[in-house]
Amino acid sequence: AGRLACVLGPSGCGKTTLLDALAGTYPAAGGAAVGGAVRACAGATLAYVRQESAFFSNLTTRETLALVGALRGLVGDELDEAVDGTLRRMALAPCADTLVGGDTGGPDRRGISGGERKRLSIA
């Protein structure tokens, strides 16, 4: 916590592959030598938000969070509290009942802002 890392490089050099490997997207095979001793690879210790977001454009911000919570096994009051808390913490309450929309299209289809989409991705 409290640290920022930057991965820079030209297109195709493996930046996304590196991040995917660090995030545990690929199954671990083998180990890592640390101080001469081979250690098994640990599980995922980080995550990152991709440039492109993948949302159902016809759901509201609140419905999107509720879907994620339901997929994680939350129900009833527990689900409602988790959704409301996340909306507050991520400063998404003002757009809670706005359609997520798509990245392209006219004003009726655009939905929430780019910054709101990123915060929803993190949530």
Stockholm file with secondary structure:
# STOCKHOLM 1.0

chainA/1-123         AGRLACVLGPSGCGKTTLLDALAGTYPAAGGAAVGGAVRACAGATLAYVRQESAFFSNLTTRETLALVGALRGLVGDELDEAVDGTLRRMALAPCADTLVGGDTGGPDRRGISGGERKRLSIA
#=GR chainA/1-123 SS CCCCCCCCCCTTSSHHHHHHHHTTCSCCCSEEEETTEEEECCCCCCCCCCSSCCCCTTSBHHHHHHHHHHHTTCCHHHHHHHHHHHHHHTTCGGGTTSBCCCSSSCHHHHCSCHHHHHHHHHC
#=GC SS_cons         CCCCCCCCCCTTSSHHHHHHHHTTCSCCCSEEEETTEEEECCCCCCCCCCSSCCCCTTSBHHHHHHHHHHHTTCCHHHHHHHHHHHHHHTTCGGGTTSBCCCSSSCHHHHCSCHHHHHHHHHC
//
